[in-house]
Amino acid sequence: MRALLSVDDKTGLIPFAERLQRLGWELLATGGTGEALRAAGIPFTSIAELTRSPEILGGRVKTLHPLIYGGILARRGNANDEREAAEFAIPLIDLVAVNLYPFVDLLHNAALSSSERIELIDIGGVALLRAAAKNASDVVVVSQPSQYEEVASFLEAGGVPRAVRLRLARQAFALTAAYDGAISSWFATQTGELLPERLVLPLERRSVLRYGENPHQHAAFYALAAWRGEGIMLDRYRQLNGRELSFNNLLDLEAAFEAASDFLEPTVVIVKHTNPCGLASHDSLKEAYEQAHAGDPAAAYGGVIGANRIVDEATARAIRPRNYDAIIAPGYEPAALEILRRKKKGEFIVLALEAPWRPIALPQPGSYGQLDVKRISGGLLVQEPDALPDEQIEFRVVSQRAPTEAELRDLKFAFRVCKHVKSNCVVLAKDRAVLGIGAGQQSRVLAAEIAVKIAGERAGGSVMATDGFFPFPDGVERGIAAGITAVIHPGGSIRDAESIAVCNEHQVAMVVTSGVRHFKH
């Protein structure tokens, strides 16, 4: 029996090779792998010695030779293949253990030039894995160090079963597909193609979830394997406490994380069923939390908290007496973490992000890790995220009275909150704190009524924002009756003049965003 070993990651290589040697296997190895075997005193035959062809082009060509691929692809029991193998003295190879150059792991290493990144693209390794996986009935393909133990144990017990060989082949093809996907995506960044004709999203399973949207549905979380260096994404969390995550937990945590990260000031958001029910910014994180909770205390019950700053002890103490399912933040002071770990008998989910917080920025072309992807039957819808900064929005006053500086600040704040609320939505806010949200209504005036009802008496002196234009003045009228002093919307309705007239009649300021809207379906 003969095994070909060619690995960039030497983890576990020597124990695996020793077990093969004890079973009487002949070992073939490429340069770096051979050096590791030689240092461990394990005998092997170099690929160059077998093929009588040296590694050339600085190591770019090592295994690309008919003797190697003939030995892997020859079908045992096929008379023609066996005749040709004998005729050309092709040594049969029964196991291929290969792992690839770390193109994905080093993709965002700023110290590497483009030419250095290109040299991290593995050619021979991918070809070896594909060849061995294609002939899985006769060849065992080992594509990652974590498989060494299982494969060696099966060999010591008499052989690797067919079902296991096929699983190993499937894993090898999935690995090479994801690897090629990462390379394709990187080349797209070099050419500025955000939406190429073939979009490859390399995914790897991060975790099996407790259940899906409902307990009878199985679910898992797949992370974008190639895009771990651009900002913060939810695949970079560390769970510090609590029960196993569910599908809905992650949806709510993503919504909370995304909304909190969209604000520069210390900000806390409380999410229920992916919609914010409270959101506030303040110089003090504790005060931001208190104001966010006050936005809709009833809806906040059992919700998820997102914060864009390290959670301090004072904030944790304010959170602890109230009922929530989870929290996500860039990190926690040690005392704060201990307080949160005592919530809900230890079941409270605490997630930390693995990178320093920074506000969401408009992604560069090809930044696939930040694409917004939604599933429809038979495919995916893909778009850029809604990440237009305020500097690129024209905030135009259309009413007789211009908003005060404080009103304009709150208008921009409320309009940004709309980005994170399902359409149709209306948001009431004051002093950078949400007072009421009407979310996901088919009628915009109904969304306004819900926001006003939640705000109650607090609506007096607040501002109103909506994600799309007001098609009729009735939505504005609901807000004015509740006491709002300013309103912001995209504008563009054929009845804009009627809404403006209502605002002028009541000395309410109106600002339009010149067509920029924040629909979230």
C-alpha positions as CSV (number, residue, x, y, z in Angstrom):
1,M,0.0,0.0,0.0
2,R,1.3,3.4,-0.8
3,A,0.4,6.9,0.6
4,L,1.2,10.3,-0.9
5,L,1.7,13.0,1.7
6,S,1.9,16.7,0.7
7,V,0.8,19.1,3.4
8,D,1.4,22.8,4.1
9,D,-0.1,22.5,7.7
10,K,2.1,19.9,9.4
11,T,-0.2,19.5,12.4
12,G,-0.6,15.9,13.3
13,L,1.5,14.8,10.3
14,I,4.2,12.8,12.1
15,P,1.9,10.7,14.3
16,F,-0.2,9.9,11.3
17,A,2.8,9.0,9.2
18,E,4.2,6.8,12.0
19,R,0.9,4.8,12.1
20,L,1.0,4.3,8.4
21,Q,4.6,3.1,8.6
22,R,3.7,0.6,11.3
23,L,1.0,-0.8,9.0
24,G,3.6,-1.3,6.3
25,W,2.7,1.5,4.0
26,E,5.2,3.1,1.6
27,L,5.3,6.8,2.0
28,L,5.7,9.4,-0.9
29,A,6.3,13.0,0.0
30,T,6.9,16.4,-1.5
31,G,9.8,18.7,-0.4
32,G,8.6,20.4,2.7
33,T,6.6,17.3,3.9
34,G,9.6,15.1,3.2
35,E,11.9,17.4,5.3
36,A,9.5,17.0,8.3
37,L,9.4,13.2,7.8
38,R,13.2,13.0,7.6
39,A,13.6,15.1,10.8
40,A,11.3,12.6,12.5
41,G,13.3,9.6,11.2
42,I,10.5,8.3,9.1
43,P,11.6,6.7,5.8
44,F,9.9,8.0,2.6
45,T,10.4,8.3,-1.2
46,S,10.4,11.8,-2.6
47,I,8.1,12.6,-5.5
48,A,11.1,13.9,-7.5
49,E,12.9,10.5,-7.0
50,L,9.8,8.6,-8.1
51,T,9.1,10.7,-11.2
52,R,12.8,11.5,-12.0
53,S,11.6,15.1,-12.4
54,P,12.7,17.8,-10.0
55,E,10.5,20.4,-8.5
56,I,10.6,23.4,-10.9
57,L,9.6,27.0,-11.2
58,G,10.4,27.7,-7.5
59,G,8.1,24.9,-6.4
60,R,5.1,25.8,-8.6
61,V,5.4,22.4,-10.2
62,K,5.9,19.4,-7.9
63,T,3.4,16.7,-8.4
64,L,1.9,17.4,-11.9
65,H,3.2,14.3,-13.5
66,P,1.5,11.2,-15.2
67,L,3.1,8.8,-12.8
68,I,1.4,10.5,-9.9
69,Y,-2.0,11.1,-11.4
70,G,-2.0,7.7,-13.1
71,G,-1.3,6.1,-9.7
72,I,-4.2,7.9,-8.2
73,L,-6.7,7.6,-10.9
74,A,-6.1,4.0,-12.1
75,R,-9.3,2.0,-11.4
76,R,-8.5,-1.2,-9.6
77,G,-10.2,-4.1,-11.3
78,N,-10.4,-2.3,-14.7
79,A,-8.4,-4.4,-17.1
80,N,-7.3,-1.6,-19.3
81,D,-6.2,0.7,-16.4
82,E,-4.3,-2.2,-14.9
83,R,-2.6,-3.0,-18.2
84,E,-1.5,0.6,-18.8
85,A,-0.3,0.9,-15.2
86,A,1.9,-2.1,-15.7
87,E,3.1,-1.0,-19.2
88,F,4.2,2.4,-18.0
89,A,5.4,1.3,-14.5
90,I,2.9,3.5,-12.7
91,P,3.0,2.9,-8.9
92,L,-0.6,2.7,-7.5
93,I,-1.3,5.2,-4.8
94,D,-3.9,4.2,-2.2
95,L,-4.1,7.2,0.0
96,V,-3.6,10.9,-0.6
97,A,-3.2,13.3,2.3
98,V,-3.0,16.9,1.2
99,N,-3.9,20.3,2.7
100,L,-3.7,23.5,0.8
101,Y,-1.6,26.6,0.9
102,P,-3.2,29.1,3.3
103,F,-4.7,31.4,0.7
104,V,-7.9,31.9,2.7
105,D,-6.2,32.3,6.1
106,L,-3.8,35.0,4.8
107,L,-6.3,36.6,2.4
108,H,-6.4,39.8,4.5
109,N,-2.8,40.0,5.6
110,A,-2.0,43.6,4.7
111,A,1.7,42.8,4.5
112,L,1.2,40.6,1.5
113,S,1.4,42.1,-2.0
114,S,-0.8,40.9,-4.8
115,S,1.9,38.8,-6.3
116,E,2.6,37.2,-2.9
117,R,-1.1,36.4,-2.6
118,I,-1.1,34.7,-6.0
119,E,1.8,32.5,-4.9
120,L,-0.5,31.2,-2.1
121,I,-2.9,29.8,-4.7
122,D,-2.4,26.0,-4.6
123,I,-2.5,24.2,-7.9
124,G,-1.1,20.8,-7.4
125,G,-2.7,20.2,-4.0
126,V,-6.2,21.0,-5.4
127,A,-5.6,18.7,-8.4
128,L,-4.4,15.8,-6.1
129,L,-7.4,16.1,-3.8
130,R,-9.8,16.2,-6.8
131,A,-8.1,13.2,-8.4
132,A,-8.2,11.1,-5.2
133,A,-11.8,12.1,-4.5
134,K,-12.8,11.1,-8.0
135,N,-11.4,7.6,-7.4
136,A,-12.7,7.4,-3.9
137,S,-13.7,3.7,-4.4
138,D,-10.0,2.8,-4.6
139,V,-8.2,5.8,-2.9
140,V,-8.6,7.3,0.5
141,V,-8.5,11.1,0.3
142,V,-7.5,13.0,3.5
143,S,-8.0,16.8,3.1
144,Q,-7.5,18.1,6.6
145,P,-5.5,17.1,9.7
146,S,-8.7,16.6,11.7
147,Q,-9.3,13.4,9.6
148,Y,-6.0,11.7,10.5
149,E,-7.3,10.0,13.6
150,E,-10.4,8.6,12.0
151,V,-8.6,7.3,8.9
152,A,-5.7,5.8,10.8
153,S,-8.1,4.0,13.2
154,F,-10.1,2.5,10.3
155,L,-6.9,1.4,8.5
156,E,-5.7,-0.3,11.8
157,A,-9.0,-2.1,12.0
158,G,-8.7,-3.5,8.5
159,G,-9.7,-0.8,6.1
160,V,-11.8,2.4,5.4
161,P,-15.4,1.6,4.7
162,R,-16.9,2.7,1.4
163,A,-19.4,5.1,3.1
164,V,-16.5,6.8,4.9
165,R,-14.5,7.0,1.7
166,L,-17.4,8.7,-0.1
167,R,-17.8,11.2,2.8
168,L,-14.1,12.0,2.7
169,A,-14.4,12.6,-1.0
170,R,-17.4,14.8,-0.5
171,Q,-15.5,16.8,2.1
172,A,-12.5,17.1,-0.3
173,F,-14.6,18.4,-3.2
174,A,-16.4,20.9,-0.8
175,L,-13.0,22.1,0.4
176,T,-11.6,22.6,-3.1
177,A,-14.8,24.3,-4.2
178,A,-14.7,26.7,-1.3
179,Y,-11.0,27.3,-1.9
180,D,-11.6,28.2,-5.6
181,G,-14.6,30.3,-4.5
182,A,-12.3,32.4,-2.2
183,I,-9.8,32.8,-5.0
184,S,-12.5,33.8,-7.5
185,S,-13.9,36.4,-5.0
186,W,-10.4,37.8,-4.4
187,F,-9.8,38.3,-8.1
188,A,-13.2,40.1,-8.4
189,T,-11.9,42.6,-5.7
190,Q,-8.9,43.2,-7.9
191,T,-11.2,44.1,-10.9
192,G,-13.8,45.9,-8.9
193,E,-16.6,43.5,-9.8
194,L,-19.2,43.6,-7.0
195,L,-21.8,41.5,-8.8
196,P,-20.0,39.2,-11.3
197,E,-21.8,36.9,-13.6
198,R,-20.9,34.0,-11.3
199,L,-20.9,34.8,-7.6
200,V,-19.2,32.2,-5.5
201,L,-19.9,32.3,-1.8
202,P,-17.6,29.9,0.0
203,L,-19.4,28.7,3.2
204,E,-18.3,26.5,6.0
205,R,-20.5,25.3,8.9
206,R,-19.8,27.3,12.0
207,S,-22.3,25.5,14.3
208,V,-25.3,23.2,14.4
209,L,-28.1,25.2,15.9
210,R,-30.5,24.2,18.7
211,Y,-33.4,24.4,16.1
212,G,-34.6,26.5,13.2
213,E,-37.3,29.1,13.2
214,N,-39.5,26.5,14.9
215,P,-38.4,23.5,17.1
216,H,-39.3,21.0,14.4
217,Q,-36.9,22.5,11.9
218,H,-33.2,21.5,11.9
219,A,-30.7,24.3,11.3
220,A,-27.1,25.3,11.1
221,F,-25.0,28.5,10.8
222,Y,-22.7,28.7,7.8
223,A,-20.0,31.4,7.8
224,L,-18.5,33.0,4.8
225,A,-15.1,31.3,5.0
226,A,-13.1,33.6,2.9
227,W,-14.0,37.0,4.4
228,R,-12.8,37.2,8.0
229,G,-10.7,40.3,7.8
230,E,-13.0,43.1,6.7
231,G,-14.6,44.7,9.8
232,I,-16.8,42.9,12.2
233,M,-19.2,40.2,11.1
234,L,-21.4,37.9,13.1
235,D,-19.4,34.9,12.1
236,R,-16.6,36.3,14.4
237,Y,-18.5,35.9,17.7
238,R,-17.4,34.1,20.8
239,Q,-20.1,32.8,23.0
240,L,-19.2,33.5,26.6
241,N,-22.3,32.2,28.4
242,G,-25.7,30.7,27.9
243,R,-27.6,27.9,26.2
244,E,-27.0,26.6,22.7
245,L,-28.0,29.2,20.0
246,S,-31.1,28.8,17.9
247,F,-31.8,30.1,14.4
248,N,-34.0,32.9,15.8
249,N,-31.3,33.9,18.3
250,L,-28.8,34.5,15.5
251,L,-31.3,36.5,13.4
252,D,-32.1,38.7,16.4
253,L,-28.4,39.0,17.4
254,E,-27.5,40.0,13.8
255,A,-30.3,42.6,13.8
256,A,-29.2,44.0,17.2
257,F,-25.5,44.0,16.2
258,E,-26.1,45.6,12.9
259,A,-28.3,48.4,14.3
260,A,-26.0,49.2,17.2
261,S,-22.9,49.3,14.9
262,D,-24.6,51.8,12.6
263,F,-24.1,54.6,15.1
264,L,-20.9,56.4,16.1
265,E,-21.9,57.3,19.7
266,P,-22.3,54.8,22.5
267,T,-25.5,53.1,21.4
268,V,-27.8,50.3,22.7
269,V,-30.5,48.7,20.8
270,I,-33.2,46.2,22.0
271,V,-34.5,43.9,19.3
272,K,-37.7,41.8,19.2
273,H,-38.3,39.5,16.2
274,T,-35.6,41.2,14.2
275,N,-37.1,44.7,14.7
276,P,-35.7,47.3,17.1
277,C,-38.2,48.1,19.8
278,G,-35.8,50.5,21.6
279,L,-32.7,52.3,20.5
280,A,-30.8,55.2,22.0
281,S,-27.4,56.9,21.8
282,H,-25.8,58.7,24.8
283,D,-22.4,59.6,26.1
284,S,-23.0,57.0,28.9
285,L,-23.6,53.4,27.7
286,K,-25.8,52.8,30.9
287,E,-28.0,55.8,30.0
288,A,-28.2,54.6,26.4
289,Y,-29.5,51.3,27.7
290,E,-32.0,52.8,30.1
291,Q,-33.4,55.0,27.3
292,A,-33.5,52.1,24.9
293,H,-35.4,50.0,27.4
294,A,-37.8,52.9,28.0
295,G,-38.6,53.1,24.3
296,D,-41.0,50.2,24.7
297,P,-40.6,48.3,28.0
298,A,-43.4,45.8,27.2
299,A,-41.9,44.8,23.8
300,A,-38.4,44.6,25.3
301,Y,-39.4,41.7,27.5
302,G,-37.5,38.6,26.2
303,G,-35.7,40.6,23.6
304,V,-32.1,40.8,22.5
305,I,-29.7,43.6,23.4
306,G,-27.0,45.0,21.1
307,A,-24.3,47.4,22.2
308,N,-21.5,49.1,20.2
309,R,-19.2,49.6,23.2
310,I,-17.6,47.3,25.8
311,V,-20.3,46.7,28.4
312,D,-19.3,48.1,31.8
313,E,-20.4,47.0,35.3
314,A,-23.0,49.8,35.6
315,T,-24.7,48.8,32.4
316,A,-24.7,45.1,33.3
317,R,-26.3,45.9,36.7
318,A,-29.0,47.9,35.0
319,I,-29.7,45.0,32.6
320,R,-29.6,42.1,35.1
321,P,-33.1,42.6,36.8
322,R,-34.9,42.6,33.5
323,N,-35.8,39.7,31.2
324,Y,-33.9,39.4,28.0
325,D,-32.7,36.4,26.0
326,A,-29.2,37.5,24.8
327,I,-26.7,40.3,24.4
328,I,-24.0,41.0,21.9
329,A,-21.3,43.6,22.3
330,P,-17.6,44.1,21.4
331,G,-16.7,42.9,24.9
332,Y,-17.4,43.1,28.6
333,E,-15.6,44.3,31.7
334,P,-14.8,41.3,33.9
335,A,-17.3,42.4,36.6
336,A,-20.0,43.0,34.0
337,L,-19.5,39.5,32.5
338,E,-19.9,37.9,35.9
339,I,-23.1,39.9,36.5
340,L,-24.6,38.8,33.1
341,R,-23.6,35.2,33.7
342,R,-25.9,35.1,36.7
343,K,-28.9,36.2,34.7
344,K,-31.7,33.7,34.1
345,K,-30.0,30.9,36.0
346,G,-27.0,31.0,33.7
347,E,-29.1,30.6,30.5
348,F,-28.7,34.2,29.3
349,I,-26.7,34.2,26.0
350,V,-23.7,36.5,26.1
351,L,-21.8,37.0,22.8
352,A,-18.6,39.0,22.2
353,L,-17.2,40.0,18.9
354,E,-13.6,39.1,18.0
355,A,-12.6,42.5,16.5
356,P,-12.6,46.1,17.8
357,W,-15.9,47.8,17.1
358,R,-16.1,50.2,14.2
359,P,-19.2,51.7,12.5
360,I,-20.5,50.0,9.4
361,A,-19.0,51.5,6.3
362,L,-19.9,51.3,2.7
363,P,-18.1,48.2,1.4
364,Q,-15.5,48.4,-1.3
365,P,-16.4,46.6,-4.6
366,G,-16.0,42.9,-4.2
367,S,-16.4,42.9,-0.4
368,Y,-18.6,39.8,-0.5
369,G,-18.6,39.4,3.2
370,Q,-20.8,42.5,3.5
371,L,-23.2,41.7,0.7
372,D,-26.9,41.5,1.7
373,V,-28.2,38.1,0.6
374,K,-31.8,37.0,0.7
375,R,-33.2,33.6,-0.3
376,I,-36.1,33.2,-2.7
377,S,-37.4,29.9,-4.2
378,G,-34.7,28.6,-6.5
379,G,-32.0,31.1,-5.8
380,L,-30.7,34.1,-4.0
381,L,-31.2,37.9,-4.2
382,V,-27.9,39.8,-3.7
383,Q,-27.4,43.5,-3.1
384,E,-25.1,46.0,-1.5
385,P,-26.0,46.7,2.1
386,D,-27.9,49.9,2.9
387,A,-24.9,51.7,4.1
388,L,-25.1,55.2,2.6
389,P,-23.5,57.7,5.0
390,D,-25.3,60.9,5.9
391,E,-22.7,62.9,4.0
392,Q,-24.0,61.4,0.8
393,I,-27.7,62.3,1.5
394,E,-29.1,65.6,0.7
395,F,-31.3,66.7,3.6
396,R,-33.5,69.4,2.1
397,V,-35.9,71.6,4.1
398,V,-39.2,71.9,2.3
399,S,-41.3,73.5,5.0
400,Q,-41.6,77.2,5.9
401,R,-39.9,76.6,9.2
402,A,-36.5,75.0,9.2
403,P,-35.7,72.5,12.0
404,T,-33.6,73.6,14.9
405,E,-30.1,72.1,15.3
406,A,-31.5,69.6,17.9
407,E,-34.4,68.7,15.7
408,L,-32.2,68.0,12.7
409,R,-29.9,65.8,14.8
410,D,-32.9,63.8,15.9
411,L,-34.3,63.7,12.4
412,K,-31.1,62.2,11.1
413,F,-31.0,59.8,14.1
414,A,-34.6,58.6,13.5
415,F,-34.1,58.2,9.8
416,R,-31.1,56.0,10.4
417,V,-33.1,53.9,12.8
418,C,-35.6,53.3,9.9
419,K,-32.8,51.4,8.1
420,H,-33.1,48.6,10.7
421,V,-36.9,48.4,10.9
422,K,-39.1,46.3,8.6
423,S,-41.2,48.3,6.1
424,N,-43.5,50.1,6.3
425,C,-42.1,51.8,9.4
426,V,-42.5,55.0,11.3
427,V,-40.1,56.1,14.1
428,L,-40.6,58.7,16.8
429,A,-37.5,59.9,18.6
430,K,-36.2,62.7,20.8
431,D,-32.8,63.4,22.3
432,R,-31.2,60.5,20.3
433,A,-33.7,58.0,21.8
434,V,-36.5,56.1,20.2
435,L,-39.9,56.7,21.8
436,G,-42.1,54.6,19.5
437,I,-41.8,52.4,16.4
438,G,-44.5,51.2,14.1
439,A,-42.9,48.3,12.1
440,G,-43.8,46.1,9.2
441,Q,-47.2,47.5,8.4
442,Q,-48.9,47.4,5.0
443,S,-50.2,50.9,5.6
444,R,-47.8,53.7,6.5
445,V,-50.6,55.6,8.4
446,L,-51.1,52.5,10.5
447,A,-47.4,52.4,11.2
448,A,-47.7,56.1,12.3
449,E,-50.6,55.2,14.6
450,I,-48.7,52.4,16.3
451,A,-45.6,54.6,16.8
452,V,-47.7,57.3,18.3
453,K,-49.6,54.9,20.6
454,I,-46.3,53.4,21.9
455,A,-44.8,56.8,22.5
456,G,-47.9,58.1,24.3
457,E,-47.5,61.3,26.1
458,R,-43.8,61.3,25.3
459,A,-44.6,62.0,21.7
460,G,-44.9,65.7,22.5
461,G,-41.8,67.5,21.2
462,S,-40.5,64.5,19.3
463,V,-39.6,64.1,15.6
464,M,-41.1,61.6,13.2
465,A,-39.3,59.6,10.5
466,T,-40.4,57.1,7.9
467,D,-38.6,54.8,5.6
468,G,-40.5,55.8,2.4
469,F,-42.5,58.8,1.4
470,F,-45.9,59.6,2.9
471,P,-48.3,58.9,0.1
472,F,-51.0,61.0,1.8
473,P,-50.9,63.7,4.6
474,D,-52.7,61.4,7.0
475,G,-49.5,59.9,8.5
476,V,-48.1,63.4,9.1
477,E,-51.4,64.5,10.6
478,R,-51.3,61.6,13.1
479,G,-47.9,62.7,14.2
480,I,-48.8,66.4,14.5
481,A,-51.9,65.5,16.6
482,A,-49.6,63.7,19.0
483,G,-47.3,66.7,19.3
484,I,-44.3,66.1,16.9
485,T,-42.4,69.2,15.9
486,A,-40.5,67.9,12.8
487,V,-40.8,65.1,10.2
488,I,-38.4,63.5,7.8
489,H,-39.2,61.3,4.8
490,P,-37.7,60.7,1.3
491,G,-40.3,62.8,-0.6
492,G,-41.4,62.0,-4.1
493,S,-45.2,61.5,-3.6
494,I,-47.5,63.2,-6.0
495,R,-49.2,64.5,-2.8
496,D,-46.0,65.9,-1.1
497,A,-47.5,69.4,-1.4
498,E,-50.4,68.4,0.8
499,S,-48.1,67.0,3.5
500,I,-46.0,70.1,3.4
501,A,-49.1,72.3,3.7
502,V,-50.2,70.5,6.8
503,C,-46.7,71.0,8.3
504,N,-46.7,74.7,7.5
505,E,-50.2,75.1,9.0
506,H,-48.9,73.7,12.3
507,Q,-45.4,75.2,12.2
508,V,-43.9,71.7,11.9
509,A,-40.5,71.5,10.1
510,M,-40.3,69.0,7.2
511,V,-37.1,67.6,5.7
512,V,-36.9,65.3,2.7
513,T,-33.9,63.1,1.8
514,S,-34.3,63.8,-1.9
515,G,-35.4,60.3,-2.7
516,V,-33.1,58.3,-0.5
517,R,-35.2,55.7,1.3
518,H,-34.6,52.9,3.7
519,F,-36.9,50.0,2.7
520,K,-36.2,46.8,4.6
521,H,-38.2,43.8,3.4
